[in-house]
Amino acid sequence: MELSMPIMQKYLDACQNQRKLDRKTIKAYRIDLRQFAEFMAGENTDLSRETIKSYISYMNQKYKPRTVKRKIASIRALVTWLIDEQLLAGNPFENLHSRLPEPVILPRVIPSRVLEKMLEAAHQRLCQQPEHLFRLCETAVLEMLFATGMRVSELSGLKTRDIDLSDGVIRIFGKGKKERMIHVTNAEVLGILRKYKEMAQPERTGFFFQNRRGGRLSEQSVRNIVRKYGELVDYPVRITPHMFRHTTATLLLEADVDIRCIQQLLGHASIVTTQIYTNVAGAKQREIMQNKHPRNQFSFR
């Protein structure tokens, strides 16, 4: 079978209109499938088991295992749709095993002292200019990222109607439009968010966080705020919003919060994704071993 552009577009339309996939997921699918179609055209071949095996070998020479796995998953999803639509008779992935060793990349977290300095810097600058709306916005952004562990896209797209500051409840629509609720209970954080809402009046645009022109605060603007305060405290590593997410999860795990609660907080579909944080909670492990290991009860001196 030839993988034509009209067929791919029909599949992508189904992903958007029927499966309601995130636009970033659809964009990734489009890139992956276009690359696969170009490979097939260059090799003058069709969608078959041998073609997929050749393409995997080709990708292994160009990409890291994690990227190859994602691109294979994109093709596999397309094949499933083609079979369902009766456009493909057999499944070329049947009994095709491609084990790709993938190194475990631990999440990068922000040291607690650095995070504290960043928040302190934001609050100090706000105290100096208490009526400065964007100073207030910066502080609110940093506090929200740490308090909730939400993704940068979730923060940027946060709607005013989804935030109840009376009860401290925030409704978030994550990947795949999956909804989750997060409770913010810290009085200081809630105070900052209420003051920001009062000054910014985000009801006019519908988006809670706004830029200087009154429009939606972009994801890049959030990244710029985080990087700015990382540089203000002279931290040598470039800090990203996703590092806030990793840090929130890791610190909660070190505080003995159940991993399934953290999974719900972060909006992970699988507990396997959340378990990566068990590898970075070293400080808590050290504390336990130092204070509670039974060997510490013995002394032979």
C-alpha positions in Angstrom: 0.0 0.0 0.0 1.2 3.5 -0.9 1.0 6.1 1.9 -0.4 9.1 0.1 -0.8 12.6 1.5 -4.7 12.5 1.2 -4.7 9.3 3.3 -2.4 10.8 5.9 -4.5 14.0 6.1 -7.7 12.0 6.5 -6.0 10.2 9.4 -4.8 13.4 11.0 -8.3 14.8 10.7 -9.7 11.8 12.5 -7.1 12.3 15.3 -8.3 15.9 15.7 -12.1 15.5 15.3 -12.8 12.0 16.6 -9.9 11.2 19.0 -9.6 14.8 20.2 -5.9 14.6 20.4 -3.8 17.6 21.5 -2.6 19.8 18.7 1.1 19.2 19.6 0.5 15.4 19.4 -1.1 15.9 15.9 1.8 18.1 14.9 4.3 15.4 15.9 2.3 12.7 14.1 2.3 14.9 10.9 6.1 15.2 11.0 6.7 11.5 11.8 4.3 10.3 9.0 5.7 12.7 6.5 9.2 11.5 7.1 8.0 7.9 6.8 6.2 8.6 3.5 9.3 10.3 2.1 11.4 7.3 3.1 9.0 5.0 1.3 9.0 7.2 -1.8 12.8 7.3 -1.8 13.1 3.5 -1.4 10.3 3.0 -4.0 8.4 0.7 -1.7 5.0 0.3 0.0 3.8 -0.1 3.6 5.0 -3.5 4.5 6.8 -5.4 7.2 10.1 -5.2 5.4 9.7 -1.5 4.9 9.1 -0.8 8.5 12.1 -2.9 9.5 14.3 -1.0 7.0 12.9 2.3 8.3 13.7 1.4 11.9 17.3 0.6 10.9 17.5 3.9 9.1 16.1 5.8 12.1 18.5 4.1 14.5 21.4 5.7 12.6 19.9 9.2 13.0 18.0 9.4 16.2 18.2 8.5 19.9 16.2 5.5 21.0 13.5 7.6 22.7 12.8 9.4 19.4 12.8 6.2 17.4 10.3 4.7 19.8 8.0 7.8 19.4 8.2 7.7 15.6 7.4 3.9 15.5 4.4 4.6 17.8 3.2 7.2 15.3 3.4 4.7 12.4 1.8 2.0 14.5 -1.2 4.2 15.4 -1.6 5.0 11.7 -1.6 1.3 10.8 -4.2 0.6 13.4 -6.5 3.2 11.9 -5.9 2.0 8.3 -6.9 -1.5 9.4 -10.0 -0.2 11.2 -10.9 1.8 8.0 -10.4 -1.4 5.9 -7.7 0.4 3.9 -5.0 -2.1 4.9 -5.6 -5.9 4.9 -2.8 -7.2 7.1 -0.9 -5.7 10.0 2.8 -5.2 9.1 3.6 -4.9 12.8 2.4 -8.4 13.7 5.2 -10.3 15.3 7.6 -7.5 14.7 9.7 -6.9 17.7 12.1 -3.9 17.9 13.7 -3.6 21.3 15.5 -0.3 21.7 17.6 0.2 24.8 16.7 3.6 26.2 18.9 5.2 28.9 17.1 6.4 32.0 17.3 10.2 32.0 16.6 11.5 35.5 14.5 14.6 35.8 16.4 17.8 36.5 15.3 19.5 39.7 15.9 22.8 41.3 17.7 22.7 44.6 15.5 23.8 47.5 17.8 26.7 48.4 17.8 28.0 44.8 14.0 27.7 44.6 13.6 29.6 47.8 15.9 32.3 46.6 14.0 32.7 43.3 10.7 33.1 45.2 12.3 35.4 47.7 13.6 37.6 44.8 10.2 37.8 43.2 8.5 38.8 46.5 11.2 41.4 47.3 10.9 43.0 43.8 7.1 43.0 44.3 7.4 44.7 47.7 9.5 47.4 46.0 6.8 48.0 43.3 3.6 46.6 44.9 1.4 48.2 42.2 3.5 47.0 39.3 1.2 44.6 37.5 3.8 42.5 35.7 5.9 42.2 38.9 2.8 40.7 40.4 2.3 38.5 37.4 5.8 37.2 37.6 5.4 36.3 41.3 2.1 34.7 40.7 3.5 32.6 37.8 6.4 31.3 39.9 4.1 30.5 42.9 1.6 28.7 40.7 4.2 26.6 39.0 5.6 25.4 42.3 2.2 25.1 44.1 0.7 22.9 41.4 3.4 21.3 39.3 1.4 22.1 36.2 2.9 22.1 32.7 3.9 25.4 31.1 1.2 24.8 28.4 -1.4 24.3 31.2 -0.4 27.5 33.0 -0.5 29.5 29.8 -3.9 28.2 28.8 -5.4 28.5 32.3 -8.9 30.1 32.1 -10.2 32.5 34.7 -13.4 30.4 35.0 -11.4 27.4 36.0 -9.9 29.0 39.1 -11.8 29.3 42.4 -9.7 31.3 44.7 -12.3 31.2 47.5 -11.8 27.5 47.9 -8.3 27.3 46.4 -9.4 24.9 43.7 -7.9 24.9 40.2 -9.3 22.9 37.3 -6.7 21.9 34.7 -7.1 20.4 31.3 -4.0 18.5 30.5 -2.8 16.3 27.7 -5.7 14.8 25.7 -8.1 17.3 27.4 -8.0 15.2 30.5 -9.4 17.1 33.5 -7.9 17.2 37.0 -8.4 19.3 40.1 -5.6 20.7 42.2 -6.0 22.3 45.6 -3.9 25.3 46.5 -3.9 25.7 50.3 -1.0 28.0 51.1 -2.4 31.4 52.3 0.5 33.4 50.9 0.2 31.8 47.5 -3.6 32.4 47.4 -3.1 36.0 48.5 -0.8 36.6 45.6 -3.2 35.0 43.1 -6.1 37.0 44.5 -4.2 40.3 44.3 -3.1 39.5 40.8 -6.7 38.7 39.7 -8.0 41.9 41.3 -5.4 44.1 39.5 -5.3 42.3 36.1 -9.0 41.7 35.8 -8.5 38.7 33.5 -12.2 38.2 33.1 -11.9 40.5 30.0 -9.9 38.0 28.0 -10.8 34.8 29.8 -7.2 33.8 30.3 -6.0 34.1 33.9 -2.4 35.0 33.1 -1.9 38.0 30.8 1.0 39.7 29.0 1.8 43.4 29.1 -0.7 44.1 26.3 -3.6 42.3 28.0 -3.5 39.2 25.9 -2.8 35.6 26.9 0.6 35.0 28.5 2.5 32.8 26.1 4.5 29.7 27.0 7.6 31.5 25.9 6.9 34.4 28.2 6.5 31.9 31.1 9.9 30.4 30.2 11.4 33.9 30.1 10.1 34.7 33.6 11.6 31.5 35.0 14.9 32.0 33.3 15.1 35.6 34.5 14.7 34.7 38.1 17.2 31.8 37.8 19.7 34.3 36.5 18.9 36.8 39.3 19.9 34.3 41.9 23.1 33.4 39.9 22.2 29.8 39.4 24.6 28.4 36.7 22.1 26.0 35.2 19.3 27.4 33.0 16.0 26.8 34.8 12.9 25.9 32.9 9.2 25.7 34.0 9.3 21.9 33.6 12.1 21.8 36.3 9.5 23.4 38.6 7.2 20.5 37.8 10.0 17.9 38.5 10.9 19.7 41.7 7.4 19.8 43.1 7.0 16.1 42.5 10.3 15.2 44.0 9.9 17.3 47.1 6.4 15.8 47.7 7.8 12.3 47.3 10.6 13.1 49.8 7.9 14.3 52.2 6.3 10.8 52.1 3.4 11.8 49.9 1.9 8.7 48.2 3.1 8.3 44.7 -0.4 7.8 43.4 -1.4 11.2 44.8 1.6 12.7 42.9 0.5 10.9 39.8 -3.0 12.6 40.1 -1.4 15.9 40.8 0.8 15.9 37.7 -1.9 14.3 35.5 0.2 11.3 34.5 -1.8 8.6 32.6 0.5 5.9 34.0 2.1 5.4 37.4 5.2 4.3 35.4 5.8 7.9 34.4 5.6 9.1 37.9 8.0 6.5 39.3 10.9 8.2 37.6 10.9 10.6 40.6 11.7 7.7 43.0 15.2 7.8 41.4 15.9 11.4 42.3 14.5 11.5 45.9 18.0 10.7 47.2 18.0 13.3 50.0 15.1 11.5 51.7 16.7 8.1 51.3 19.9 9.4 52.8 18.0 10.8 55.8 16.1 7.5 56.3 19.3 5.5 56.1 21.1 7.8 58.5 18.4 8.1 61.1 16.5 4.8 60.9 18.7 2.1 59.7 19.0 -0.6 62.4 22.8 -0.8 62.0 23.0 2.6 63.7 21.9 0.9 66.9 25.1 -1.2 67.1 28.4 0.0 68.4 31.5 -2.0 68.9 33.8 0.6 70.3 
